[in-house]
Amino acid sequence: MQTALRTSLPETELASRANFAPHARVVREDGPVQTNGLPLSIRGLRKSFGDNEVLRSIDLHIPAGQFVAIVGKSGCGKSTLLRLIAGLDKIDAGSISFGQDIQPEDIRVMFQEPRLLPWARVLANVEVGLGRDRASTDAHARAEKALIEVGLADKRDQWPSVLSGGQKQRVALGRALVSRPRVLAFDEPLGALDALTRISMQRLLERVWRDQGFTAILVTHDVAEAVALADRVLVIEEGRIAHDVTVNAARPRQRGSAELAGLEGSILSHLLSADDRT
């Protein structure tokens, strides 16, 4: 296994080329039918901003195709961890390995803000995700397919300004998906949406993850969202992984079920007890 230190990449570079390894079968019946995802191993990861040590010797392994959610109090380091994985910030110490040599385009990020180009129509915004492949003969077809996947085929010629918040996030998701990423990192992409739109988007994220088989890493403040979507929930506390919870609930999951409520309560108790200790 080769170990590679991640380097900083422009946040606006969202595209990838279709350069995939052979698909591997996933044993779990309720997970992706097949995975195109990359495994992820982190060893001794540290990150500081000035005198503030945000991440303190993180050790973590994520199997290919797993859906992982990261939760914790504001300032605990969860978004910093995601940005380091995505290559948006430089690490101070330690290593991040994806099991093989990768291209920067193998990893995509979806942010809380859609970051759409206001002067480009919806289809053109999705094509941005193709990067250097935007000039290819099948660019339009690939972008249209991505819009179908996120349920916005009928909005292809609209301007971003006329879309709702949920529709804008669907366009952003289509832009991230158009190049078939192998790791997709979500930095609280649903935080600004109303409750019903958020549930709809959660279901969409789960569906495209199962369809495409990428490794998913979700940062969220919403513990209910974490247990509804993830195979595994990591609780970050004071720059370390303080709790690692496996979510064995079958998919599709029933929001509000006793099983999910119990997991949510356990994680919240841990977070609240951390407050009591400070």
C-alpha positions as CSV (number, residue, x, y, z in Angstrom):
1,M,0.0,0.0,0.0
2,Q,1.4,3.3,-1.0
3,T,1.2,6.2,1.4
4,A,0.7,9.7,0.0
5,L,0.7,13.0,1.8
6,R,-2.3,15.1,0.6
7,T,-1.6,18.5,-0.8
8,S,-3.8,21.5,-1.2
9,L,-6.2,21.8,-4.1
10,P,-8.3,24.7,-5.4
11,E,-11.8,24.4,-3.9
12,T,-13.4,25.3,-7.2
13,E,-11.8,22.3,-9.0
14,L,-14.7,19.8,-8.8
15,A,-14.2,17.6,-11.8
16,S,-12.7,14.2,-12.3
17,R,-11.9,11.9,-15.2
18,A,-13.5,8.5,-15.6
19,N,-10.5,6.5,-14.6
20,F,-11.7,3.7,-12.5
21,A,-10.3,0.5,-11.1
22,P,-12.3,-2.7,-11.6
23,H,-15.4,-2.8,-9.5
24,A,-15.3,-4.9,-6.4
25,R,-18.4,-6.6,-5.0
26,V,-19.7,-5.5,-1.6
27,V,-20.9,-8.3,0.6
28,R,-23.5,-6.3,2.6
29,E,-26.9,-6.7,1.0
30,D,-28.2,-3.3,2.1
31,G,-25.1,-1.3,1.0
32,P,-24.0,-0.5,-2.6
33,V,-24.5,-3.3,-5.1
34,Q,-20.9,-2.7,-6.1
35,T,-18.3,-0.3,-5.1
36,N,-16.1,2.0,-7.1
37,G,-14.9,3.6,-3.8
38,L,-11.4,3.9,-2.5
39,P,-10.3,2.6,1.0
40,L,-8.9,5.3,3.3
41,S,-6.2,4.9,6.0
42,I,-5.1,7.7,8.2
43,R,-2.1,7.4,10.6
44,G,-0.9,10.0,13.1
45,L,-2.7,12.9,11.5
46,R,-2.2,16.3,13.1
47,K,-3.2,19.8,12.1
48,S,-2.8,23.1,13.9
49,F,-3.7,26.7,13.1
50,G,-1.3,28.8,14.9
51,D,-1.2,27.7,18.5
52,N,-4.5,25.9,18.2
53,E,-4.0,22.1,17.7
54,V,-7.2,21.1,15.9
55,L,-6.5,17.5,15.1
56,R,-4.3,15.4,17.5
57,S,-2.9,12.1,16.1
58,I,-5.9,10.8,14.3
59,D,-5.8,7.1,13.3
60,L,-8.6,5.8,11.1
61,H,-9.4,3.2,8.5
62,I,-12.4,3.5,6.2
63,P,-13.1,0.5,3.9
64,A,-13.9,1.1,0.2
65,G,-17.6,2.1,-0.3
66,Q,-18.4,2.7,3.3
67,F,-20.7,5.6,4.3
68,V,-19.1,7.4,7.3
69,A,-20.6,10.4,9.2
70,I,-18.5,12.6,11.4
71,V,-20.2,14.6,14.2
72,G,-19.1,16.7,17.1
73,K,-19.4,20.1,18.6
74,S,-18.5,23.2,16.7
75,G,-14.7,23.7,16.5
76,C,-13.9,20.0,17.3
77,G,-12.0,19.5,14.1
78,K,-14.6,17.5,12.0
79,S,-14.6,19.9,9.0
80,T,-10.8,20.2,9.2
81,L,-10.5,16.4,9.0
82,L,-12.7,16.4,5.9
83,R,-10.7,19.1,4.2
84,L,-7.5,17.3,4.8
85,I,-9.0,14.1,3.3
86,A,-10.2,16.1,0.3
87,G,-6.8,17.7,-0.1
88,L,-8.1,21.2,0.4
89,D,-5.6,21.9,3.3
90,K,-2.1,20.6,4.0
91,I,-1.5,18.3,6.8
92,D,1.1,19.1,9.5
93,A,2.1,15.5,10.4
94,G,1.0,12.0,9.7
95,S,-0.3,10.4,6.5
96,I,-3.4,9.8,4.4
97,S,-3.4,6.8,2.1
98,F,-6.0,5.6,-0.4
99,G,-4.3,2.2,-1.0
100,Q,-3.0,3.2,-4.5
101,D,-1.8,6.2,-6.4
102,I,-4.7,8.5,-7.1
103,Q,-5.4,11.6,-9.1
104,P,-6.7,14.7,-7.3
105,E,-9.8,14.3,-9.5
106,D,-10.7,11.1,-7.8
107,I,-12.1,13.0,-4.8
108,R,-15.0,15.4,-4.9
109,V,-16.5,17.7,-2.3
110,M,-20.0,19.0,-1.9
111,F,-20.2,22.1,0.4
112,Q,-23.0,23.7,2.4
113,E,-23.3,26.4,-0.2
114,P,-24.1,25.3,-3.7
115,R,-21.4,27.5,-5.2
116,L,-23.1,27.6,-8.6
117,L,-22.0,30.0,-11.4
118,P,-24.8,32.5,-11.7
119,W,-24.0,33.3,-15.3
120,A,-24.3,29.7,-16.4
121,R,-27.4,27.6,-16.9
122,V,-28.0,24.4,-14.9
123,L,-26.6,22.1,-17.5
124,A,-23.4,24.2,-17.9
125,N,-23.0,24.3,-14.1
126,V,-23.0,20.5,-14.0
127,E,-20.5,20.3,-16.9
128,V,-18.1,22.3,-14.7
129,G,-17.6,19.0,-12.8
130,L,-16.1,17.4,-15.9
131,G,-13.0,19.7,-15.7
132,R,-10.7,19.0,-18.6
133,D,-13.3,16.7,-20.1
134,R,-15.8,19.5,-20.7
135,A,-14.5,19.7,-24.3
136,S,-15.2,16.0,-24.9
137,T,-17.9,15.0,-27.4
138,D,-20.0,13.3,-24.6
139,A,-19.9,16.2,-22.1
140,H,-23.5,17.2,-22.6
141,A,-24.7,13.6,-22.4
142,R,-22.8,13.0,-19.2
143,A,-24.1,16.2,-17.6
144,E,-27.7,15.4,-18.7
145,K,-27.3,11.9,-17.1
146,A,-26.2,13.4,-13.9
147,L,-29.2,15.8,-13.9
148,I,-31.5,12.8,-14.4
149,E,-29.8,11.1,-11.4
150,V,-30.6,14.1,-9.1
151,G,-34.1,14.5,-10.6
152,L,-33.5,17.8,-12.4
153,A,-33.6,16.9,-16.1
154,D,-36.4,19.4,-16.7
155,K,-34.3,22.2,-15.2
156,R,-31.3,21.9,-17.6
157,D,-31.9,25.3,-19.3
158,Q,-32.8,27.2,-16.1
159,W,-30.7,29.9,-14.4
160,P,-29.6,29.2,-10.9
161,S,-31.4,32.3,-9.6
162,V,-34.8,30.8,-10.3
163,L,-34.1,27.5,-8.4
164,S,-35.1,26.7,-4.8
165,G,-32.4,26.0,-2.2
166,G,-33.0,22.3,-2.5
167,Q,-32.8,22.4,-6.3
168,K,-29.5,24.3,-6.1
169,Q,-28.1,21.7,-3.9
170,R,-29.2,19.0,-6.3
171,V,-27.4,20.8,-9.1
172,A,-24.3,20.9,-6.9
173,L,-24.6,17.2,-6.3
174,G,-25.0,16.6,-10.0
175,R,-21.8,18.6,-10.6
176,A,-20.0,16.4,-8.0
177,L,-21.4,13.2,-9.4
178,V,-20.9,13.8,-13.1
179,S,-17.3,12.5,-13.2
180,R,-18.1,9.4,-11.1
181,P,-15.9,10.2,-8.1
182,R,-14.4,7.4,-6.0
183,V,-14.6,9.4,-2.7
184,L,-17.3,12.0,-2.1
185,A,-17.0,14.3,0.9
186,F,-20.0,16.2,2.1
187,D,-19.3,19.3,4.3
188,E,-22.8,19.9,5.9
189,P,-24.4,20.2,2.5
190,L,-28.0,20.0,3.9
191,G,-27.6,22.4,6.8
192,A,-29.4,25.3,5.2
193,L,-32.4,23.4,4.0
194,D,-35.9,23.2,5.5
195,A,-36.8,19.9,7.3
196,L,-38.8,18.3,4.5
197,T,-36.3,19.2,1.8
198,R,-33.5,18.0,4.0
199,I,-35.2,14.5,4.4
200,S,-35.7,14.4,0.6
201,M,-32.0,15.2,0.0
202,Q,-30.9,12.6,2.5
203,R,-32.8,10.0,0.6
204,L,-31.2,11.2,-2.6
205,L,-27.7,11.1,-1.2
206,E,-28.3,7.5,0.0
207,R,-29.7,6.5,-3.4
208,V,-26.8,7.9,-5.4
209,W,-24.3,6.4,-3.0
210,R,-25.9,2.9,-3.5
211,D,-26.0,3.4,-7.2
212,Q,-22.4,4.6,-7.7
213,G,-20.6,2.9,-4.9
214,F,-18.3,5.7,-3.9
215,T,-16.8,6.0,-0.4
216,A,-18.9,8.7,1.4
217,I,-17.7,11.0,4.2
218,L,-20.4,13.3,5.7
219,V,-19.7,16.0,8.2
220,T,-22.9,17.1,9.9
221,H,-24.2,18.7,13.2
222,D,-27.4,16.6,12.9
223,V,-27.0,13.3,14.7
224,A,-30.3,12.1,13.4
225,E,-29.0,12.6,9.9
226,A,-25.8,10.8,10.7
227,V,-27.5,7.6,11.9
228,A,-30.1,7.7,9.1
229,L,-27.4,7.8,6.4
230,A,-24.2,6.3,7.6
231,D,-22.8,2.8,8.1
232,R,-20.6,4.3,10.8
233,V,-20.6,7.4,13.0
234,L,-17.4,9.0,14.3
235,V,-17.6,11.4,17.2
236,I,-14.8,13.9,17.2
237,E,-13.9,15.4,20.6
238,E,-11.0,17.8,21.2
239,G,-9.3,16.8,18.0
240,R,-9.5,13.0,18.5
241,I,-12.0,10.2,17.6
242,A,-13.7,9.7,20.9
243,H,-16.5,7.4,19.8
244,D,-16.8,5.0,16.8
245,V,-20.4,3.7,16.4
246,T,-21.4,1.0,13.9
247,V,-24.9,1.5,12.4
248,N,-26.3,-1.9,11.6
249,A,-29.9,-0.8,10.8
250,A,-31.1,-2.2,7.5
251,R,-31.7,0.0,4.5
252,P,-33.9,1.7,3.6
253,R,-34.1,3.1,7.1
254,Q,-37.2,4.2,8.9
255,R,-36.7,7.7,10.3
256,G,-38.0,7.9,13.8
257,S,-37.7,4.1,14.4
258,A,-36.8,2.9,17.9
259,E,-33.5,1.5,16.6
260,L,-32.3,4.7,15.1
261,A,-33.6,6.8,18.0
262,G,-31.6,4.6,20.4
263,L,-28.4,5.1,18.5
264,E,-29.1,8.8,18.2
265,G,-29.7,9.0,22.0
266,S,-26.5,7.2,22.7
267,I,-24.4,9.6,20.6
268,L,-26.1,12.7,21.9
269,S,-25.5,11.4,25.5
270,H,-21.8,11.1,24.7
271,L,-21.7,14.6,23.2
272,L,-23.6,16.1,26.2
273,S,-21.5,14.3,28.7
274,A,-18.4,15.8,27.0
275,D,-20.0,19.2,27.7
276,D,-20.4,18.3,31.4
277,R,-16.7,17.4,31.6
278,T,-15.5,20.8,30.3
